[in-house]
Amino acid sequence: MKYVRNLLKTKNVDVVHVHFHRDIWIPSMVLRNDRQRKLFLSVYMGVFSKNDLLHRWIYGRVDAIFTSSQSLNALLPERYPVSKETIFLLPYGRRIENYREDQTVRKSMRERLHVRDDELLVGTIVRIDPGKGALDFARSFLYLDQQSRSKIKYLIVGEPTRRGVRKRGESPYEPHCEKYLREIESLIASEGLTEQIILAGYQADVIGCLNAMDIFAFPSHDELYSLVMLDAMAMGLPIIATRAGGNLEQITDGINGSLFEVGNSEDLALRIRNYIDHPDLRKKHGDAARSFVDRRHDMNATIRQLLKFYRTNM
């Protein structure tokens, strides 16, 4: 605490903006009797109830909270000891200029994945975790007719959730997530789909992977507001997402993508088949998805909004 006090003083800090809920404790205590400096918190993920006496004391010093989701804005006053007047929407920002189709990257990535030029690549990028729905995505292939199957391949990018702490010799992954990966691998092997469904594991080059895709599927069972789906939208891909959570803020069914029922692989297959059969619809929805990101998630606009808030609330 002494270090933080000295830092604030020597650097002439006017605003302390915390981006991880566990880090709010020390600034809240340090600024308890300092009302000249402002204390802000950004909340990005799902939250548990924090309405006990200690949290009420800690959050009583927070001047404002930012979230990226309207649904989280509505939920926070129930879970946190804060009033709705202190909660503000700050959209995620994306460096729009980085999201451009690159035919060289696309060709290279698809060659590495053994995807032909005349095949459509339907992909997803998720953690391999039961709540993220990768198995639902893989199962949807079974509901496609033979003609559709002959035109496409599936790509699953991601690895199981990693352990926070592990002992020597233990797997780096959470056991239930590693088990889930084995279920996916077993389904693919038992159905003879090792060439049709590609398990790529973790890939650092997200934009490169998206360049290789023609359709993006997002099967997560409950997501507050998906960054990877924003990435896919920024690349102009048509999106098929679950009808749940923040997806409903990002995707307007039939306008900039398509929604399917959570956990319903047959419904997902139906949406995929619709995009296979209607290339004009893929283009229309992909263009609308890109326009959505341009309008609402430009990083420059997000920064301007945040700086304006800082200035007007000092």
N, C-alpha and C positions, 0 to 999 in steps of 0.2 A: 504493500500500500504506500509506503514511503517513496518507493521508486516511481509509482504512478503520479503521486502528488508533485514530485520534482519534475517529472516529464511534462506535465500539464503547465507548470509554471515556467520552465525554461523555454518551452516551445510556443508559449503564448497560445495555447489551445483554447478555442471557443466552443467547439463541438466535439463530443465523444460519441462516435457511432459504432456500436457493437454489432457484430455479425454472427455471433454464436451465443445461444442463450446461457450457456454455462459461464461465459465471460462477463455477464452483466453484474455479477456479485461485487467484485472489487470496485469497478467504477461507481456503482450505486452507493457503496459505503464511503468511498473517497469524496464523492460529490454531495454527500448528505446535507451539509451545511453551506454548500456553494450553489447558489441559485443563478449566478451569472452565466455559468457554462451550461450548455444543454446536453442532455443524455438521450440518445436515440438507440433503438434496437430494431434490427431487421430479423424477421421470422420467416424461414423458408420452407419448413417441413411441418408435418403433423405434430400436434402438441398434446401433452397430457395435462390434467388439471393441476393448477398451481395456486389454489385459493386458500392455502393454509396461512397461518399467521406470519410465518417467516417470509414467504413469498410476497404477501401483501406489503410487508415492510420494504423488501427489496424493490419491488415493482412500483412502489409509491414514489420513487425518485425518478422513474423513467418519464421523460417529457412526451415522447411519441414513439409509436411502433409502425414499421413499414412491413407490408406483405406484398406478395406478387399475385394474390388470388382473392377474388371477391368472396369465395366460399370460406376462405380462412379468415377474412375480415369479419364475417358474420359469426364465425365460431369462437374467435378469441375472447370476446367479452364473457362468454360462458366458462372458458377454461382458465383465463388469466384474470388477476385482480386489476383490470384496467377498464376504463370507460370507452365506449365506441367512438367518442369524440377525439380520442388520442390515437386512433388507428387510421392509417392512410395506405392507399394502394400505390405501389411503386412498381411499374412493370419491369420484368427482366429486360435487360438490354443485350442486343446482339450487334456485333460488328458486321453490318449488312454487307459491306464490300468484300468480306471473306467468303461469302456464299455465292459461288459462281460455278456453273457447269464447266467442267474441264474434260474434253474428250480424250486427251492423253492420259489423264489419271483414270478416267472411266475404263478405257481400253486395257490399261495395265492391271487394274484391280480385277476386272472381270476375267482376264486371262489367268491371273493367279488363282481365281476361284473356279476356273474351268466352266465359265458361263459363256455360251455362244452369243454371237451378235443378234441372232434371231430369237433368243429366249428372253422372256421378261424375268427380272429378278425382284422378288417380293422379299423385303427384309424387315428385320426388327433389331433394335439395339436396346437391350435391357439387362439388368442384373439377373442372374439365374437364381431366382427366388420364387417360391410358390405364389406369392402375391403379385408377381410381375407377369405371369401368364404365358411364359414361353412354351410350355407344354400345350396350352390351348392353341397357340399358333401352329405348332408342329402338327397337332391332330387335325387341324382344318384341311391339311393336304389330302387327308383320307376322304373328305367329302367332295373333292373336285372330280369331275368326270374325266375320262381318259383323254379327251381332246384338250381340255384345259391343262391337264398334267403335262402333256407333251410340249406345251408352250412356255412353261415356267420352271424356275427353281426358287427354293426358299433359302434365305440366309439369316442365321441367328448369331448376332454379335453380342458377346458379354460373357462374364464369368460368374461363378457363385459368390455370394457375399463373403467377404474376408472376415476372419476372427479379429477382434480387437487385440487379444493377447493369446499367444499359443505357446505350448511347451515344445521343447526340442523333440523333433520327430513327428509332431502332429501335423495334420493337413492344415494349410493356411486358410481353409474355407470353413464356414459354419456347417456343422454336420447335416442339418436338415436341407441346406441349399445344395450341398454336394450330393445328397440322396436324390434331390429333385433333378439334378443334371443327369444322374444315372437313369432315372425314369425316362428322360427325353432321349438319351442314347439308346435305351432298350426299345422304345417305340420305333425309332428310326431303323434300327437293325432288324427288328422282328417283322417290319412291314417292307423290308428290302428297299429302303429309301435313302441309302447312304450317298447316292449320287444326286438325289433330288433335294435333300435338305442338308445344307452345309452348316456345321457348327464351327464358327471361326474363332471362338474364345474372345479374350480381350483384344481390342484393337485401339491403338492410340489415335490413329487418324480417322476421326469420326466423319469429317467432311469427305475424305477419300472414299469411305464405305458408302456414304450417301450418294456420291457421284456414280457409284456402280449400280445403284438401285433404280427401279422404275416405279415401284409402289412401296409405301412405308406402312407397316402394321404396328399398332401399339396396343398390346393385349393386357396391359396392367389393370388389375382389378380395382384399384382406387388410388388415384394420383391427384395431388393438390394442383400442380401446374407443371407440366413436363417440359424440361429444357431440351431433351433430345428430340421431342416432337417439334419444338420450335425450330431446331436445327434442320429437321427434315422439311418443314414447311418453308424455311428460308431457301432451301435448295429447289423449291418448286415441285416437290413430290406430292402426289395425291395421298391423302392420309386415311387409313381405316383404324379407328380407335374405339375403345370400349365406351359405352354410354354410362359414364360414371365420373364423379369428382370434377376436377378442373378441366378434364377433356371437354366438358360441355361449354366451358368458357372459350376454349381454343377452336373447337370444331363446330361449325353449323352444318348439320346433316344435309347433304345434297347441295351445299354451296361451296365450301372449301375442303370437303372431305366426306367421309361416310362413317356412321356410328353403328356398332353392333352390340348385342347384349353380352354382359360380362360372363365369361366362362363358356360362351356358346360357340363352339368351334364350327358348327354347321352354319350358323349365321355369318360368321367371319368368312367362311368359304364362299358363301353367296355374294358377299360384297367384293371379294377378290375376283370372282368370276365375272361380275358386272364390269369391273375395270378391265379385265382381259378382253372382254367382248366389245368394249367401247373406248377406243384410244382417244377419241375426241373428248370424252368425259374426263379421262385422266388428265389431259392437257388443261381443260377448263378448271378443274378442281385444284390442280397444281399451281396454276397461275393465281387463283384466288387465295391459296394458302400463302404464297409468297407476298402477295399484296397485304395480307393480314399482318405479317411480320414487319413489312415496310412501314405500315401505318402505326403499329402499336409497340414495336419492340426495337426500334433503332436505338443503339447505345448512346448516341449523341443526345437524343431527346430525353432519355432516362437520366443522363447526367445533368442536363439543363434543369429538369424537373426537381432533382434532388438539391442542386445548388440554390435554386429559387426558394425551396423550402427552408434551407439553412438561413438564407438572408432574411426572409420574412419572419422567421421565428426566433431571431436573436434578440 
